[in-house]
Amino acid sequence: MSAHKVLRMKKRYLVLQDGTVFEGYAFGADKCAVGELIFSTNVVGYIETLTDPCYYGQIVMQTFPAVGNYGIIESDFVGEPGLNGYVVREYCDYPSNFRCEYDLDTFLKNNNIPGIYGVDTREITNIIRDNGVMNAAICDEVPPTFDGIKNFRIVDAVKNTAATEKSEFVPKCAAKGHVAILDLGSSKNLELSLMDKGYKVTLMPYNSKAEDILALSADVLVLTEGAGDPKENADTIAEVAKLFGKVPMLGIGLGHQVMALSKGADTEKLLYGHHGGNQPSKVVGTDRTLITTQNHNYVVVADSIKDGEITHINMNDKTVEGIAYKNDKALSVQFAPTEEWIVETIENLK
């Protein structure tokens, strides 16, 4: 830490729902917060993590020890911050990068997100790995009871992060296709990247009716990533069920789970989720394993899949990470695919 900030170091506590307390120091917003504590294994990309709506309602802890060294660069934002708190081993208050606009502490303050540093993130990660994701609080005083922490629950994640109005994005050149996007609360760069690739894009809100989506006559419908428990989106699941076989579909992240649920499959919560950019996903029937970026706590239950063929499996825990619905010209993946893969898939589905 640099001297000018050492002088104002303030005690802060990370309190787990089981009563375990970690003492550290405050940075970011001057407030207390409760959330679902998860860990992210990303080595770089903390700006993308901080601005990813898929972390809605969560307190994010970075397993990589040093965070903030290249500061904050607003052109790297991928959406609106959704996290409730931020935990790091140490943060750099004197970033050095030619693109840097301001520091991490300022970003957290600007977005009303409390942070804590100076705690043993390795020990906390081991606790989560052994016991599963748990709620936690970032606070300036240890609470007398932990009921408020235990009772916290993430609700209305899609409702609070997804688009609520229809919008269109038209490429400067003649469009090579029309892609509809059902926004479930993802980062906001998918529609822009597809437009840059030459597609007309229509962004539809999460609560769109099937008939309104079909009326677009789009070549492909993409269901985006999003936050929270997929089963909470019962109305969306019912509408997606009406779309199978009527429009080619590609599901990503939460969209993958919603598609599976609409086909009668089940989902369950993982012990500690997949969060980070080093998740190995094997392509079934091949020797290929993709190193993927993922951010989710729920997965499709393999034995519950009634219609569809599993295409990808996580090599760490053997969970389902891809399903093909060949009779309906639809497929989905749990991970965040590359732009090139998305474009190739859209062309194959058209």
N, C-alpha and C positions, 0 to 999 in steps of 0.2 A: 504493500500500500504506500502511496505517496504521502508525504508529511502533512499536506494541507487537508487531507481527509482523515488521517489518523486522529487529529485533534477533535473530531466530532463523531467518533465511533460510538454507537449506541447499542446496547444489548437488545437482542430480539430472540424469540424462542420458536422452534418448530415442535409442535405437540402432536403426537400421533394419537389415534382414537383409543389405543390401549393404555394411554397414560405415559408412554415413553416421551421424555423431553430431551431435546437437543438445544444447547445454548450456542448462539452465534451473534452476528451483528446485523444491524438494519441497513438496508439500502432500498431505493425505490420509494413507493408511496408510503406516507406516514399513516398507515391504517392496519387493521387486523383483517384476516380473511380465512375462510374455511373452504376446503375443496377436496377433491379426490387426488391423493398423492400418487404420481406415477414417475418413472424415470425414463429419460431419453438417452440413448447411447450414441447420439450424433457427436462426432468429433468437431465438425465445423457446421455452420448453418444455423447458429442460434437466432439470427435475425428472422429466418424463415420459421423457426419454431415459435418464436414470440408472436408472430403475426399470422399463425395458422389457426383459423376458427375451429378446427377439429379438436383443439385442446380446451374447448368450452367447459367451464366448471372445474377444471383440474388445476392442481398445484404441480408445476413441472419442475423436476430436478434433473440437472445435467450430470451424467456420470463422468464426463470429461472434466478434469479439475479446474482448468483456467478458462474463464469466459469473459468476453468483452474486449479482447485485445485488438480487434479491428473496428471497434465502435459500432455505431448505428448508421446504416446507409438506406435511406428511404426508398430508393429505386429497387431495393431487394425485398421490399415488403410483398407478401403474397395475399394479404387480406387484413381484416380487422382482428386485433387481439381478442382471444376468447378465454385465456387462462385466468385463474383467480390469484395465483401467486407463483413465485420463481425462487428456486433454491440452487445455490452453487457452492462449490468448495471455496473458490476464491474468484473475485472479479477484478478486472483490470480497469482502474479509474483513469488511466492515461493511455488511451488507445493510440495506435500508430498505424495509419493507413491513408494513402492519398485520397481515397474516396470517403473517408470518415466525415460525418457531419456533426455528430455529437456523441456523448457516451451512453453506456447502458443504463446508468443510474437515472439520467435525464429521461430516457425513453420510458422507464417504468413509472417515474413520477408523472410524466405527461399522460400516461394511459391508466393512472390510478391503480397500479399493480404493486403490491408490497413484495419485497424480496428479502431473503436472508442469506448471508454468506458466512463462511468460517465454521460450518458444520461438517461432520465426517460423512460425506456423501457415499463413500464406499460401504460403511456400516449400515446406513439407511437403505441402500440398494439391497444388501443382503437380507435385511429384515423383510422388505417387500417380496423378494424372490422366495423366501421361506414361508411367509404368511399370506402373501397375496396383496393386491392393491387395497389400501385402506385410506380412510379419511384422515385429514390432518388440518392443523391450524397454524398460521403464522401470526404471532401475537407478541406484544411487548410485555405482557405479564401472563404467567401460567394461570389458566382459569381454575376456579375452585372445583368445578365438575367438568366432565368430558361429554355430557349428554348432547350438547349442541354439535360437537364434532361427530359423534357416533351417528346422529340422526340426519346428517347432511345427505342429500341425494341430488344427483344431476337430473333435472327435468326440463322438458321443452327445449332441448339443445338445438334441434333443427329449426324450430319456430323462431328461435332467437338469433340464428346465424345465417339462415338461408334468405334468398331473394324473395320479396313479397309482391313484386310486379314484373310483368313481362317486359323484355327489352330485346332489341335487335342490334346485331353487329354485321355490317356489310363491308366486304373487302373492296379495295380501290379498283381492282381489276374484275373481270367477269368471274362470277363465282363458279367453282368447279363442283359444287355440291351444297346441300342445305343440311345443317346439323342442328337438331334441337337438343337443348341441355335442360334436364330437370335438376334444378339446383337444390341440393340437400344440405348446403352449408359449407361448401368447399372453399378453398382459396379462389380468388377471383381472376386468375390468369389463364384458365383453360379457354374461356370464350375468346380472349384476346389472341392467344397463340393460334387457335383454329382460324380466326379471321386472318391473321398474318399468313397462314398457310393457304389462303385462297377460298375459304368456305364462308358462306353466309351462315350466321349463327343466330338462333332464337333462344334466348334464355327464358325458361319458364319457372315460375315460383313453385315451391315444394308442394303446395296444396292444389296444384292444377288438376283438372278433371281429364280423364282419358280422352273424351271426345274433343276437348280443346287442343290436346297434343296431336291427335290424329288429323285434326283440321288443318294443321300446318303443312301436311304432306311432305314432311322432312324425309331425307334419305335414311338417316340414322338418328336414334335417340340415345343420348349419353346420360346416365344417372351418376351423379358426382359423389365424391367423398363427403363425409359429414361427421358430426359428433353424436355421442350418446348411444343409448340402447336402441337398436333397430326396431324392436317390437313396440316401442312407444309410438311408432309412425303407422298406426293401423289404417288410417284413411289413405295414406300414400300407397301402402302395400296393396290395398284393395283396388286402387286405380291402376297400378302397374300390372296387376293380374289381368286386367282387361286389354292390355296392350300387347301381350305375348302373341306372336304370330301375325300381328297387324302392322308392326313397324320393327325393323331391325334394331336391336338394343345392345349397348355396351354399358356394363356397370363397373364402377370403380369404388373400392373402399366400402362405405356405407351403402352405396348403390348396389354393390355385389350382394350384400346381406339382404337388402330390401327385395331384390329380384328373387333370391332363394326363398325368402319367406312367402312371397307371392305365389311361388310354385309348390307350397306346402311343406317346405323344409323347416328346420328349427335352428335357432341360434343359442349360444351360451356364452357366458362371460369367462374370459381367461383368468388364470391366477394373477398374472401381472402384466398382461397385454404385450403388444409388439409396438415399440416406439423407437424409431431410429432409422439410420440409413444403411444398416448392415444385416438385414434379414435375408437369409438364404431360402430361395423359393425354387424348388425343383420342378422342371417341366416333365410331367408324367409321360412315361414311355420313351424318354430320351436320357442321354447322359448329361444334359445341360442343367446347370443350376444358376439362377439369376440372383445377384445381390441387389436387394430392393429396399426402397424406402417405405416404411409403414407407420401408421399411427392409429391404433384401434385397440379396444379392450374386448371386443366380441368377435366370434367366429361362427361360421356355419357348421353345424354338426354333421359329420360325414355320413353316419348311418341314417340320417333323416332325409337325405336327398332322394326324392321319388322320381324326379324328372330332370335329367341332366347328367353330364359326364365330368368327373373331376379332372382338371387339366394341370393344376399346380398344387404342390404340397410344401408346407414349411418344413425345412429339414431339421429344425431344432425341436419342434414338438409335434410334427406330423399333422398339423391342422390343415384344413382345406383353404386353398388360396386362389382357386380358379375353377370355374364351372362353365362348360359349353352346353348350350341348349340348341343342338343342331337342327332339330325339327322346326324351331322358331326363329332361326337366324339371329341368335342372341348369345352373348357370352359375358363373363364377368371375372374380375380379378380383385383380390383383397389389397394388393399393393398399389403404389403410385407408379404407373408406367411412364416411359419416356414419351415425349411429343411424337417422335418418329413412330413408336409402336402404336400410339393412338391413331395417327393418320393412316398407317398401314391397315389397322384393324377396321377403321371406318370405310376405307376403300374396298376391303374384302366383304364387308357386310352390305354395302350398297346394292 
